[in-house]
Amino acid sequence: MQVRNLHTSLAISSVLVSGLAGTGCSIEGPEGPPAPPPESSSIPSQMANTRVQWSFDLSPFTLEHLGSNPSWSVTSGGGEIQGTEYVNTFESTGSYTVRVRANYPSGETTTSDFDVLVQSDVMAVVECGNDLFLFDGETGGLIPFASGGSSPLNYRAQLPNGWFVYERMGGSSIDLCVYDMESTYEVGLSLSTDTAYAAHTLSSVLLYEQGSNAETGLYAWYPDGDRTESVAWRGGMHNRNPVVSDSEVVYFEYGNNGQPDLYFWNYGDPNPTTAFSSDYPEVIQGVVPNGGVVFSTNNPSTLEDDLYYYREHGGSFTVGGDLQASEQNLDMTYRGQLSGGLVVFSTSDSLGDQNLWLWSPFGLNSFAIATGPNAETFEGIAPDDRVLFSIGTAPGNDDLGLYHHTTATTNIVASSPDNELLEAFLPNSDVVFAVESAAGRQLKRFNVVTAQVDVIADTPGEDFRLAGVLSDGAVVYTQTGSSQGLHVWNPISGISTPVAGAGSAFEGAAGDGDFIVSLDSGSQTDLALWDAGTSQLVTIAQTDADEQFQCAFANGPVIFSRVVAPSTTSDLFKWDKEDGQEVRMTAGSADHSVVTVIHGAP
């Protein structure tokens, strides 16, 4: 493994940008006194995918003292300007340096360079024993980026700048590492303490926890200079669960003996600031888009679970603080958020009766979702922010309701003497639900536009269960009973089509309505692709060995593994729908598997 110091050697995606406020910025204009120094920050490094049009808004990087609304032009690096946006389609991976010129009405101009790290639009992390690789769909090859030797590696995240974060699980400690497509850097390395990934910011600052069972400190590492700041450390204290708001304020739990308080920290601050402290644990539940955070604690006077909201320097407020005392004295539980930041929470008493509410951190006011005489239980939030909840009308008999905050209306999705359960939301927010009764298990779809219910599968004596939802809204489900197998339901035609019989299983989506199916004969498992265009199964692999699906890409290959005798370890194979051919990718002494898809997921 190559390890180097960022002070002396810069990685391809972390070159100090010679932008409007950095070395290499040039200002050209009429002769006269030198122009004042730049007043805005440099253009940061960016990340793009190959073969996909990429754009970047340049308007935040103008210099106010030179005027407003400059026109832009590209002087090197390719691409073009459309309005105030730089636009380019990169055909191959690598690091590109782009130079742009801002032409101000005063006649003065500035030039600025910024780097773009371009990665394949089809990419996955692959594990082989204690080594990590990147699968590059553009070349079809594997790029080694981390070797653990005798120590297992744990992939953790990709930073917004394209760098990869992983942990080395040593015998005595955990080490934290970052790979930038060229070199590996060790972050907060300590031979006697664990250094573990905790979170990262939109500007790719890495937050990590370092310490032992006795104490843990929280630290921030900056990729553009190998610079580390201490966020919080004190002997015997623990730092846990940092979250980052959209304004990049870091909130975290800080305390000891299992009794943390809520703190926050800004870049460059010498010390964190107490946001909320009590004699009971404060537990972070989620950040809110206006820079605040929602957290829970236990009221020391009533011993009830309460919810609070805090925004940096803005004070704390009780979530649901405008409700009647009879509601505020109940246990409050955070359930989630709508996309605009409205908080979904429930109130419940010791008998299990629940009500559901929305609370606005902007107006500090509450809205009722469901407050009927029966227990209303949160089930999920649809893509369009509708809140689905169940209504416990009797033991073993739940109905379903759907609340739409924009119109302040509720639709009853399903109400019957039988038990209705949420299965999934479709991409358009339609609800797929099951109806369980003594006669079997049905699948149905609630249309949010027409408020009508359509039957997906309903045969007496049969048991139907959701297997997967595709991007086009098609529903894949299993059927057991007298006629077993796998089926797919078209939401437009309302027609179900048999896919395969007993022993078949849905493995995952593959793009364009296609999906992967495993076929278990009892002695071995084969793989096939359901082609949505032809409504036919296409064989991917059919051998005497078991084929195991690893991943598929929206517009790329299918990756699977199998053991090839005389080897006893599994290798990776790539199959493309276009030519129907498989290509062996590895032949190693350890098992290969796909950890996660980075780009190109269906």
C-alpha positions as CSV (number, residue, x, y, z in Angstrom):
1,M,0.0,0.0,0.0
2,Q,1.3,3.4,-1.0
3,V,0.9,6.0,1.8
4,R,1.9,9.6,1.5
5,N,1.5,12.9,3.2
6,L,-0.8,15.4,1.5
7,H,1.5,18.3,2.5
8,T,4.2,17.0,0.1
9,S,2.4,15.2,-2.6
10,L,-1.1,16.0,-3.7
11,A,-3.7,13.5,-5.0
12,I,-5.4,13.9,-8.3
13,S,-8.7,15.0,-6.9
14,S,-7.3,17.1,-4.0
15,V,-4.9,19.5,-5.9
16,L,-5.2,22.9,-4.1
17,V,-7.4,24.7,-6.5
18,S,-5.9,27.8,-8.1
19,G,-9.2,29.6,-8.1
20,L,-10.5,33.1,-7.5
21,A,-9.0,33.2,-4.0
22,G,-6.0,30.9,-4.4
23,T,-2.5,30.8,-5.9
24,G,-2.7,31.1,-9.7
25,C,-5.7,33.5,-9.7
26,S,-5.0,36.2,-12.2
27,I,-6.8,39.5,-12.7
28,E,-6.4,41.3,-16.0
29,G,-7.6,44.8,-16.8
30,P,-6.7,48.4,-17.6
31,E,-3.3,49.7,-16.4
32,G,-3.4,51.2,-12.9
33,P,-3.1,50.3,-9.3
34,P,-3.2,46.6,-8.5
35,A,-6.7,45.1,-8.1
36,P,-7.7,44.4,-4.5
37,P,-7.2,40.8,-3.4
38,P,-10.0,38.3,-4.2
39,E,-12.8,38.2,-1.7
40,S,-14.5,34.8,-2.4
41,S,-13.4,31.2,-1.9
42,S,-11.7,29.1,-4.6
43,I,-13.7,26.8,-6.8
44,P,-13.6,23.4,-5.0
45,S,-12.7,20.1,-6.7
46,Q,-15.7,18.4,-8.3
47,M,-16.7,14.8,-9.2
48,A,-18.5,13.6,-12.3
49,N,-19.3,10.3,-14.1
50,T,-18.3,9.3,-17.5
51,R,-20.6,9.5,-20.5
52,V,-23.2,11.6,-18.6
53,Q,-23.7,15.3,-19.2
54,W,-22.4,17.1,-16.1
55,S,-22.9,20.8,-15.2
56,F,-21.6,23.0,-12.5
57,D,-22.9,26.5,-11.5
58,L,-20.1,29.1,-11.5
59,S,-22.2,32.1,-10.2
60,P,-21.3,31.6,-6.5
61,F,-17.6,32.2,-7.4
62,T,-17.8,35.8,-8.7
63,L,-15.9,38.7,-7.1
64,E,-18.3,41.4,-5.8
65,H,-15.7,44.2,-5.8
66,L,-15.4,43.7,-9.6
67,G,-19.1,44.0,-10.3
68,S,-21.9,41.5,-10.8
69,N,-23.2,39.1,-13.5
70,P,-19.9,38.5,-15.4
71,S,-20.0,36.4,-18.6
72,W,-18.0,33.2,-18.5
73,S,-15.8,31.4,-21.0
74,V,-13.8,28.2,-21.0
75,T,-10.1,28.7,-21.8
76,S,-8.9,25.1,-21.3
77,G,-10.0,21.7,-20.3
78,G,-12.9,21.3,-22.7
79,G,-16.6,21.8,-22.2
80,E,-18.7,24.9,-22.7
81,I,-20.6,27.6,-20.9
82,Q,-24.4,27.7,-20.8
83,G,-25.5,30.8,-18.9
84,T,-23.5,30.6,-15.7
85,E,-23.0,26.9,-15.8
86,Y,-20.0,24.9,-17.0
87,V,-21.2,21.9,-19.0
88,N,-19.2,18.9,-20.2
89,T,-19.5,15.2,-21.0
90,F,-16.4,13.3,-20.0
91,E,-15.8,10.2,-22.0
92,S,-13.2,8.5,-19.9
93,T,-12.1,8.3,-16.2
94,G,-9.3,10.4,-14.7
95,S,-8.6,13.9,-13.3
96,Y,-9.3,16.9,-15.5
97,T,-8.2,20.5,-14.8
98,V,-10.6,23.1,-16.2
99,R,-9.8,26.8,-16.6
100,V,-12.6,29.3,-16.9
101,R,-12.6,33.0,-17.3
102,A,-15.0,35.5,-15.8
103,N,-15.5,38.7,-17.9
104,Y,-16.8,41.6,-15.8
105,P,-18.7,44.6,-17.2
106,S,-15.9,46.8,-15.9
107,G,-13.6,45.2,-18.5
108,E,-11.6,43.2,-15.9
109,T,-11.4,39.5,-16.1
110,T,-10.4,36.7,-13.7
111,T,-9.3,33.1,-14.4
112,S,-9.8,30.1,-12.2
113,D,-8.8,26.5,-12.3
114,F,-10.7,23.6,-10.8
115,D,-10.2,19.9,-10.9
116,V,-12.9,17.3,-11.8
117,L,-12.4,13.7,-10.7
118,V,-14.2,11.6,-13.3
119,Q,-15.2,8.1,-12.4
120,S,-17.0,5.4,-14.4
121,D,-20.8,5.7,-14.5
122,V,-20.8,1.9,-13.7
123,M,-18.7,1.2,-10.6
124,A,-18.8,-1.1,-7.6
125,V,-16.6,-2.0,-4.6
126,V,-15.5,-5.6,-4.7
127,E,-14.0,-7.6,-1.8
128,C,-11.5,-10.4,-2.2
129,G,-10.4,-11.9,1.1
130,N,-8.9,-8.9,2.9
131,D,-8.4,-6.8,-0.2
132,L,-10.7,-4.2,-1.8
133,F,-11.1,-3.5,-5.5
134,L,-13.1,-1.1,-7.7
135,F,-15.0,-2.6,-10.6
136,D,-14.8,-0.1,-13.5
137,G,-17.6,-0.7,-15.9
138,E,-15.9,1.4,-18.6
139,T,-12.9,-1.0,-18.9
140,G,-14.6,-4.1,-17.3
141,G,-11.6,-4.4,-15.0
142,L,-10.8,-4.4,-11.3
143,I,-8.7,-1.7,-9.8
144,P,-7.0,-2.6,-6.5
145,F,-7.1,0.1,-3.9
146,A,-6.6,-1.5,-0.5
147,S,-4.8,-4.5,0.7
148,G,-5.5,-5.6,4.3
149,G,-2.9,-8.4,4.5
150,S,-3.9,-10.4,7.5
151,S,-6.4,-7.7,8.6
152,P,-10.0,-7.6,7.3
153,L,-11.1,-4.3,5.6
154,N,-14.5,-2.7,6.1
155,Y,-15.7,-0.3,3.3
156,R,-17.6,2.6,4.9
157,A,-18.4,5.4,2.4
158,Q,-17.6,7.5,-0.6
159,L,-17.0,11.2,0.1
160,P,-18.7,13.8,-2.2
161,N,-15.3,14.5,-3.8
162,G,-15.1,10.9,-4.9
163,W,-12.7,9.5,-2.3
164,F,-13.3,6.2,-0.7
165,V,-13.3,5.6,3.1
166,Y,-12.5,2.2,4.7
167,E,-11.4,0.8,8.0
168,R,-8.6,-1.8,8.6
169,M,-9.7,-4.1,11.4
170,G,-6.4,-4.9,13.1
171,G,-6.0,-7.3,16.0
172,S,-5.6,-4.6,18.5
173,S,-7.2,-1.5,16.9
174,I,-9.1,-0.1,14.0
175,D,-7.3,2.2,11.5
176,L,-9.1,4.6,9.2
177,C,-8.0,5.0,5.6
178,V,-9.0,7.1,2.6
179,Y,-8.3,6.2,-1.1
180,D,-8.4,9.0,-3.8
181,M,-8.2,6.8,-6.9
182,E,-4.4,7.2,-6.8
183,S,-3.0,6.8,-3.3
184,T,-4.0,5.8,0.2
185,Y,-3.9,8.0,3.2
186,E,-4.1,7.0,6.9
187,V,-6.3,9.2,9.0
188,G,-5.8,9.7,12.7
189,L,-3.5,6.7,12.8
190,S,-2.9,5.4,16.3
191,L,-1.5,2.0,17.2
192,S,-3.2,1.8,20.6
193,T,-6.7,3.2,20.0
194,D,-9.5,2.6,17.6
195,T,-10.1,5.2,14.8
196,A,-13.5,4.7,13.3
197,Y,-15.5,6.5,10.6
198,A,-18.5,8.5,11.9
199,A,-19.8,10.8,9.2
200,H,-18.8,13.2,6.5
201,T,-20.0,16.6,5.3
202,L,-21.0,17.9,1.9
203,S,-17.6,19.5,1.5
204,S,-16.0,16.1,2.1
205,V,-14.7,16.8,5.6
206,L,-14.3,13.4,7.3
207,L,-15.6,13.0,10.9
208,Y,-14.1,10.2,12.9
209,E,-14.2,8.8,16.5
210,Q,-10.9,7.8,18.1
211,G,-10.5,6.2,21.5
212,S,-11.2,3.2,23.6
213,N,-13.8,1.8,25.9
214,A,-12.7,4.4,28.5
215,E,-13.1,7.5,26.4
216,T,-13.6,8.6,22.8
217,G,-12.8,11.8,21.1
218,L,-14.4,13.3,17.9
219,Y,-12.2,14.7,15.2
220,A,-12.5,16.4,11.8
221,W,-10.1,15.6,8.9
222,Y,-9.8,17.9,5.9
223,P,-8.8,16.2,2.6
224,D,-7.4,19.4,1.0
225,G,-4.4,19.6,3.3
226,D,-4.1,16.6,5.6
227,R,-5.3,18.9,8.4
228,T,-7.1,17.5,11.5
229,E,-9.1,19.5,14.0
230,S,-10.2,18.2,17.4
231,V,-14.0,18.6,17.8
232,A,-14.3,17.3,21.3
233,W,-12.2,15.3,23.7
234,R,-12.0,15.1,27.5
235,G,-10.8,12.3,29.7
236,G,-13.5,9.8,30.5
237,M,-15.9,11.3,28.0
238,H,-17.5,9.7,25.0
239,N,-18.5,11.3,21.7
240,R,-21.2,9.6,19.6
241,N,-23.5,9.8,16.6
242,P,-22.3,13.0,14.9
243,V,-24.8,14.4,12.3
244,V,-24.2,17.2,9.9
245,S,-26.8,19.9,9.1
246,D,-27.2,21.4,5.6
247,S,-25.3,24.4,7.0
248,E,-22.5,22.0,7.9
249,V,-22.9,22.5,11.7
250,V,-21.9,19.3,13.4
251,Y,-24.2,18.1,16.1
252,F,-23.2,15.2,18.4
253,E,-23.8,13.5,21.7
254,Y,-21.2,14.2,24.4
255,G,-21.1,12.7,27.9
256,N,-20.1,9.8,30.1
257,N,-21.7,6.9,31.9
258,G,-24.4,6.5,29.3
259,Q,-25.7,10.0,29.9
260,P,-24.8,12.2,26.8
261,D,-25.8,15.8,26.3
262,L,-26.3,17.6,22.9
263,Y,-23.4,19.6,21.6
264,F,-22.6,21.4,18.3
265,W,-19.4,22.5,16.5
266,N,-18.4,24.6,13.6
267,Y,-15.3,24.4,11.5
268,G,-12.4,26.2,13.1
269,D,-14.0,26.5,16.5
270,P,-11.6,25.7,19.3
271,N,-14.3,24.0,21.4
272,P,-17.8,22.7,20.9
273,T,-20.8,24.4,22.4
274,T,-23.5,22.9,24.6
275,A,-26.9,22.9,22.9
276,F,-28.9,21.1,25.5
277,S,-28.1,19.4,28.8
278,S,-30.1,17.6,31.4
279,D,-29.9,14.8,33.9
280,Y,-31.1,12.3,31.3
281,P,-29.6,11.1,28.0
282,E,-30.1,13.3,24.9
283,V,-30.3,11.2,21.7
284,I,-30.1,12.7,18.2
285,Q,-33.0,11.7,16.0
286,G,-32.4,13.7,12.8
287,V,-31.3,17.0,11.2
288,V,-33.7,19.5,9.8
289,P,-33.2,21.3,6.5
290,N,-33.0,24.7,8.2
291,G,-29.8,23.8,10.0
292,G,-31.4,22.5,13.2
293,V,-31.6,19.1,14.8
294,V,-34.3,17.0,16.5
295,F,-33.4,15.0,19.6
296,S,-35.1,13.1,22.3
297,T,-34.7,13.0,26.1
298,N,-36.7,11.9,29.1
299,N,-38.5,14.6,31.1
300,P,-37.0,14.5,34.6
301,S,-40.3,15.6,36.2
302,T,-42.8,13.4,34.3
303,L,-40.4,10.6,33.3
304,E,-42.0,10.8,29.8
305,D,-40.1,10.7,26.6
306,D,-40.0,14.1,25.0
307,L,-38.8,15.5,21.7
308,Y,-37.0,18.8,21.3
309,Y,-35.7,20.9,18.4
310,Y,-32.5,23.0,18.5
311,R,-30.9,25.3,16.0
312,E,-27.4,26.8,16.4
313,H,-27.7,29.7,18.8
314,G,-31.4,29.7,18.3
315,G,-32.4,28.0,21.6
316,S,-34.4,24.8,22.1
317,F,-38.1,24.2,21.5
318,T,-40.4,21.4,22.4
319,V,-41.6,19.5,19.4
320,G,-45.4,19.6,19.6
321,G,-45.1,22.4,22.2
322,D,-48.4,24.0,21.0
323,L,-50.4,20.9,21.7
324,Q,-52.7,20.5,24.7
325,A,-51.1,19.5,28.0
326,S,-52.8,16.1,27.8
327,E,-50.8,15.4,24.6
328,Q,-47.6,16.9,25.8
329,N,-47.6,14.7,28.9
330,L,-47.5,11.6,26.7
331,D,-44.5,9.8,25.3
332,M,-43.4,11.5,22.1
333,T,-41.5,9.5,19.5
334,Y,-39.8,10.7,16.4
335,R,-41.0,8.9,13.3
336,G,-39.3,10.7,10.3
337,Q,-39.5,13.8,8.2
338,L,-41.1,15.1,5.1
339,S,-38.8,16.4,2.4
340,G,-39.4,20.0,3.4
341,G,-38.4,19.3,7.0
342,L,-41.7,18.8,8.7
343,V,-41.3,16.3,11.6
344,V,-43.5,13.3,11.9
345,F,-44.0,12.2,15.5
346,S,-46.4,10.2,17.6
347,T,-47.8,10.5,21.1
348,S,-48.7,7.4,23.1
349,D,-49.9,6.5,26.5
350,S,-49.2,3.6,28.8
351,L,-52.0,1.6,27.2
352,G,-50.5,1.8,23.7
353,D,-53.0,4.3,22.3
354,Q,-51.2,6.5,19.7
355,N,-51.8,9.7,17.8
356,L,-49.8,11.0,14.8
357,W,-48.7,14.5,14.2
358,L,-46.6,16.8,12.0
359,W,-44.6,19.6,13.5
360,S,-43.0,22.5,11.7
361,P,-39.6,23.8,12.9
362,F,-40.2,26.9,10.9
363,G,-43.5,28.0,12.5
364,L,-43.1,25.9,15.7
365,N,-46.7,24.6,15.2
366,S,-48.3,21.2,14.9
367,F,-50.8,19.6,12.5
368,A,-52.8,16.5,13.3
369,I,-52.3,13.5,11.0
370,A,-54.5,11.0,12.8
371,T,-56.0,11.4,16.2
372,G,-58.9,9.0,16.3
373,P,-60.1,6.8,19.1
374,N,-58.1,3.8,17.9
375,A,-54.3,3.5,17.9
376,E,-52.8,5.1,14.8
377,T,-49.3,3.7,14.0
378,F,-46.8,5.2,11.6
379,E,-46.0,2.9,8.7
380,G,-44.0,5.0,6.2
381,I,-43.6,8.2,4.1
382,A,-44.4,8.0,0.3
383,P,-42.1,9.6,-2.3
384,D,-44.5,12.5,-2.6
385,D,-44.5,13.0,1.3
386,R,-47.9,11.4,2.0
387,V,-47.8,9.7,5.4
388,L,-49.2,6.1,5.6
389,F,-50.5,4.9,9.0
390,S,-52.4,1.9,10.3
391,I,-55.5,2.1,12.3
392,G,-55.9,-0.7,15.0
393,T,-59.6,-1.3,14.9
394,A,-59.5,-4.6,16.6
395,P,-56.8,-7.3,17.6
396,G,-55.5,-8.6,14.3
397,N,-57.4,-6.1,12.2
398,D,-55.5,-3.1,11.0
399,D,-56.9,-0.7,8.4
400,L,-54.7,1.8,6.4
401,G,-54.9,5.5,6.0
402,L,-52.9,8.0,3.9
403,Y,-52.5,11.6,4.9
404,H,-51.5,14.3,2.4
405,H,-50.2,17.4,4.2
406,T,-50.4,19.7,1.1
407,T,-54.2,19.3,0.9
408,A,-54.7,18.4,4.6
409,T,-56.8,15.4,3.5
410,T,-56.8,11.7,4.5
411,N,-57.7,8.8,2.3
412,I,-58.7,5.5,3.7
413,V,-56.5,3.1,1.7
414,A,-58.1,-0.1,3.0
415,S,-60.8,-0.9,5.6
416,S,-62.3,-4.3,6.0
417,P,-62.8,-7.0,8.7
418,D,-59.4,-8.4,7.5
419,N,-55.9,-7.3,8.3
420,E,-54.3,-4.8,5.9
421,L,-50.5,-4.3,5.9
422,L,-48.2,-2.0,3.9
423,E,-46.0,-3.9,1.4
424,A,-44.3,-1.0,-0.5
425,F,-44.7,2.4,-2.1
426,L,-44.4,2.6,-5.9
427,P,-42.3,5.3,-7.4
428,N,-45.4,7.4,-8.1
429,S,-46.5,7.0,-4.4
430,D,-49.2,4.4,-5.1
431,V,-49.5,2.0,-2.1
432,V,-49.1,-1.8,-2.5
433,F,-50.7,-3.5,0.5
434,A,-51.6,-7.0,1.6
435,V,-54.9,-8.3,2.9
436,E,-54.6,-11.2,5.3
437,S,-57.5,-13.5,6.0
438,A,-58.4,-17.1,6.6
439,A,-58.9,-17.5,2.9
440,G,-55.3,-16.5,2.0
441,R,-53.1,-13.5,1.5
442,Q,-54.0,-11.0,-1.3
443,L,-52.0,-8.2,-2.9
444,K,-53.6,-4.9,-3.9
445,R,-52.6,-1.4,-5.2
446,F,-54.1,1.9,-4.0
447,N,-54.0,4.5,-6.7
448,V,-53.3,7.9,-5.1
449,V,-54.7,9.8,-8.1
450,T,-58.0,8.0,-8.4
451,A,-58.3,6.8,-4.8
452,Q,-59.3,3.4,-6.4
453,V,-58.0,0.0,-5.3
454,D,-56.8,-2.5,-8.0
455,V,-56.2,-6.2,-7.4
456,I,-52.7,-7.4,-8.1
457,A,-53.2,-11.0,-7.0
458,D,-56.2,-12.6,-5.4
459,T,-56.8,-16.4,-5.6
460,P,-58.6,-18.2,-2.7
461,G,-56.2,-20.5,-0.8
462,E,-53.1,-18.9,-2.2
463,D,-50.5,-16.8,-0.4
464,F,-49.0,-13.8,-2.3
465,R,-46.1,-11.8,-1.1
466,L,-44.2,-8.8,-2.5
467,A,-40.7,-9.7,-3.9
468,G,-39.6,-6.4,-5.4
469,V,-40.7,-3.1,-7.0
470,L,-39.1,-1.9,-10.2
471,S,-38.4,1.7,-11.3
472,D,-41.3,1.6,-13.8
473,G,-43.7,0.7,-11.0
474,A,-44.0,-3.0,-11.9
475,V,-44.5,-5.3,-9.0
476,V,-42.7,-8.6,-8.6
477,Y,-44.4,-11.1,-6.3
478,T,-44.3,-14.7,-5.1
479,Q,-47.2,-17.1,-5.1
480,T,-47.4,-20.2,-2.9
481,G,-50.0,-22.9,-2.6
482,S,-51.4,-25.1,-5.4
483,S,-49.6,-23.1,-8.1
484,Q,-46.2,-21.9,-7.0
485,G,-43.9,-19.4,-8.6
486,L,-42.8,-15.9,-9.4
487,H,-45.0,-13.3,-11.2
488,V,-44.7,-9.7,-12.4
489,W,-47.6,-7.2,-12.4
490,N,-47.9,-4.3,-14.9
491,P,-49.4,-1.2,-13.2
492,I,-50.6,0.3,-16.5
493,S,-52.3,-2.8,-18.0
494,G,-53.1,-4.3,-14.6
495,I,-52.1,-7.7,-16.0
496,S,-49.9,-10.3,-14.2
497,T,-47.4,-12.4,-16.1
498,P,-45.9,-15.7,-14.8
499,V,-42.1,-15.5,-14.7
500,A,-41.0,-18.9,-13.3
501,G,-42.3,-21.8,-11.3
502,A,-41.4,-23.4,-8.0
503,G,-37.8,-22.7,-6.8
504,S,-37.6,-19.3,-8.4
505,A,-36.8,-16.1,-6.6
506,F,-36.4,-12.4,-7.3
507,E,-32.8,-11.3,-6.9
508,G,-32.8,-7.6,-7.9
509,A,-33.6,-5.1,-10.6
510,A,-31.5,-4.7,-13.7
511,G,-32.8,-1.6,-15.4
512,D,-35.4,-1.0,-18.2
513,G,-37.9,-3.1,-16.3
514,D,-35.7,-6.2,-16.4
515,F,-34.8,-8.1,-13.3
516,I,-32.7,-11.0,-12.1
517,V,-34.2,-14.4,-11.2
518,S,-32.5,-17.3,-9.5
519,L,-33.7,-20.8,-10.4
520,D,-33.1,-23.5,-7.7
521,S,-33.5,-27.0,-9.0
522,G,-32.8,-28.5,-5.6
523,S,-29.2,-29.6,-6.5
524,Q,-27.9,-26.3,-7.8
525,T,-28.9,-22.7,-8.5
526,D,-28.8,-21.0,-11.9
527,L,-29.4,-17.3,-12.9
528,A,-31.6,-15.8,-15.6
529,L,-32.8,-12.3,-16.6
530,W,-36.4,-11.4,-17.1
531,D,-36.5,-9.3,-20.3
532,A,-39.4,-6.9,-19.9
533,G,-39.4,-6.1,-23.6
534,T,-40.1,-9.7,-24.6
535,S,-41.6,-11.0,-21.4
536,Q,-39.2,-13.9,-21.6
537,L,-36.5,-15.4,-19.3
538,V,-33.0,-15.2,-20.7
539,T,-30.4,-17.6,-19.3
540,I,-27.4,-15.8,-17.7
541,A,-25.6,-18.9,-16.3
542,Q,-26.5,-22.5,-16.2
543,T,-23.7,-24.8,-14.9
544,D,-23.2,-27.6,-12.5
545,A,-22.1,-25.1,-9.9
546,D,-24.2,-22.6,-7.9
547,E,-24.4,-19.1,-9.4
548,Q,-24.9,-16.3,-6.9
549,F,-26.1,-12.9,-8.1
550,Q,-23.9,-10.0,-6.9
551,C,-25.3,-6.9,-8.6
552,A,-26.7,-5.4,-11.8
553,F,-26.4,-2.0,-13.4
554,A,-29.1,0.1,-15.1
555,N,-27.3,0.2,-18.5
556,G,-24.5,-2.2,-17.9
557,P,-23.5,-5.7,-17.0
558,V,-24.7,-8.2,-14.5
559,I,-22.1,-9.5,-12.0
560,F,-22.4,-12.9,-10.4
561,S,-20.1,-15.4,-8.7
562,R,-19.5,-19.1,-8.7
563,V,-16.9,-21.7,-7.7
564,V,-14.9,-23.1,-10.6
565,A,-13.4,-26.5,-9.8
566,P,-10.8,-27.4,-8.7
567,S,-10.8,-24.1,-6.8
568,T,-12.9,-23.9,-3.6
569,T,-13.3,-20.1,-3.6
570,S,-15.8,-18.1,-5.6
571,D,-14.8,-15.9,-8.6
572,L,-16.7,-13.1,-10.3
573,F,-18.2,-13.2,-13.8
574,K,-19.6,-10.4,-15.9
575,W,-22.6,-11.0,-18.3
576,D,-23.9,-8.5,-20.8
577,K,-27.5,-8.6,-22.2
578,E,-26.4,-7.3,-25.6
579,D,-24.2,-10.2,-26.5
580,G,-25.4,-12.8,-24.0
581,Q,-21.8,-13.7,-23.2
582,E,-20.1,-14.2,-19.8
583,V,-16.6,-13.1,-19.0
584,R,-14.6,-14.4,-16.1
585,M,-13.2,-11.4,-14.1
586,T,-11.2,-13.1,-11.4
587,A,-9.3,-16.2,-10.6
588,G,-8.1,-15.7,-7.0
589,S,-7.4,-17.7,-3.9
590,A,-10.1,-16.0,-1.8
591,D,-13.8,-15.5,-2.3
592,H,-14.9,-12.5,-4.4
593,S,-18.0,-10.5,-3.7
594,V,-19.6,-7.1,-4.4
595,V,-19.8,-4.9,-1.3
596,T,-21.8,-2.1,-2.8
597,V,-22.7,-0.4,-6.1
598,I,-21.2,3.1,-6.3
599,H,-22.6,4.3,-9.6
600,G,-25.1,2.9,-12.1
601,A,-27.6,1.1,-9.8
602,P,-30.9,0.4,-11.5
